[in-house]
Amino acid sequence: MSTDASTGASEDAVDDTAGEGYGAMLDTLDTAIAEAREKVESGRVYDADNEKVRIKWIRALAYTVNVRRQVTADRDLAELSERVDALEDAER
């Protein structure tokens, strides 16, 4: 929220890069979620060791889903912050 015009340009560049970063993170998390879900759903349990591995995949899936939720929330907050800043600038 600086009055310096050059500062705004660099902030826009950072915002664009951050947006791409969130997209890349979400794509990676979606891939990890799909793989973990496949391992959990298609796993055949023949013994206790396989069940332990399956439980670890379930934990990894739960953790990854939670991280994805957090990244999505961070992205949404960043977008809202940009919109608020734009509205404040428009009022001036």
Beta strands, then each sheet from edge to edge (+ up, - down):
end
